[in-house]
Amino acid sequence: MKFKAAVIVSLKPTVLDAQGETVRAGLHRLGYTGVDAARVGKYIELSLEAPDQAQAQAQVERMCADLLANPIIEDYSVQISGQP
């Protein structure tokens, strides 16, 4: 069965996000002074084959641990949906 996985990878809250700070500063320069903070992450969309949704979830979790996220400085979330 085909599944679609949406993976969001973000820096852990304790890790300084220099890119997010640059975005916040740029928004302030553009007049969006109400922005207190910005965090920048990655969005990864995968299409995969698996026998069922639980196994698709497990596969993508392993992918995140092996390659897609650095568990020392990043957190990730995975959302699996079936594809027609």
C-alpha positions as CSV (number, residue, x, y, z in Angstrom):
1,M,0.0,0.0,0.0
2,K,1.2,3.5,-0.8
3,F,1.6,6.1,2.0
4,K,2.6,9.7,2.1
5,A,4.7,10.9,5.0
6,A,5.2,14.5,6.1
7,V,8.2,15.0,8.3
8,I,8.9,18.3,10.2
9,V,12.4,18.7,11.6
10,S,13.1,21.5,13.9
11,L,15.9,22.5,16.3
12,K,15.4,21.6,19.9
13,P,14.3,24.6,22.0
14,T,17.6,24.8,23.8
15,V,19.6,25.1,20.5
16,L,20.4,28.6,19.2
17,D,18.7,29.1,15.9
18,A,20.8,31.6,14.0
19,Q,18.8,31.4,10.9
20,G,15.6,32.0,12.8
21,E,17.1,35.0,14.5
22,T,18.1,36.3,11.0
23,V,14.5,35.9,9.9
24,R,13.1,37.7,13.0
25,A,15.5,40.6,12.5
26,G,14.6,40.8,8.8
27,L,10.9,40.9,9.6
28,H,11.5,43.6,12.2
29,R,13.3,45.7,9.5
30,L,10.3,45.2,7.3
31,G,8.1,46.7,10.0
32,Y,6.7,43.4,11.5
33,T,7.9,44.4,15.0
34,G,5.4,42.2,16.8
35,V,7.4,39.1,15.9
36,D,9.1,38.0,19.1
37,A,10.8,34.9,17.8
38,A,11.3,32.8,14.7
39,R,12.5,29.2,14.3
40,V,13.5,27.7,11.0
41,G,13.2,24.0,10.3
42,K,12.8,21.5,7.4
43,Y,9.8,20.0,5.8
44,I,10.3,16.6,4.1
45,E,7.6,14.8,2.1
46,L,8.1,11.2,1.3
47,S,6.1,8.7,-0.7
48,L,6.6,5.1,0.4
49,E,5.3,1.5,0.2
50,A,4.4,-0.4,3.3
51,P,2.0,-3.2,4.3
52,D,0.1,-0.9,6.7
53,Q,0.2,2.5,8.3
54,A,1.9,1.3,11.5
55,Q,4.8,-0.1,9.5
56,A,5.0,3.0,7.3
57,Q,5.2,5.1,10.5
58,A,8.0,2.8,11.9
59,Q,9.9,3.0,8.6
60,V,9.8,6.8,8.6
61,E,10.8,7.0,12.2
62,R,13.9,4.9,11.4
63,M,14.6,7.2,8.4
64,C,14.5,10.2,10.8
65,A,16.9,8.5,13.3
66,D,19.3,7.3,10.6
67,L,19.4,10.3,8.2
68,L,16.7,13.0,8.2
69,A,17.2,14.5,11.7
70,N,20.2,14.9,14.0
71,P,18.8,13.6,17.4
72,I,21.4,15.6,19.3
73,I,20.1,19.0,18.2
74,E,16.8,18.3,16.4
75,D,13.3,17.1,17.1
76,Y,11.0,15.7,14.5
77,S,7.4,14.8,14.0
78,V,5.9,12.4,11.4
79,Q,2.4,12.4,9.9
80,I,1.4,9.4,7.8
81,S,-1.5,9.4,5.4
82,G,-2.8,6.8,2.9
83,Q,-2.6,7.7,-0.8
84,P,-5.4,6.9,-3.3
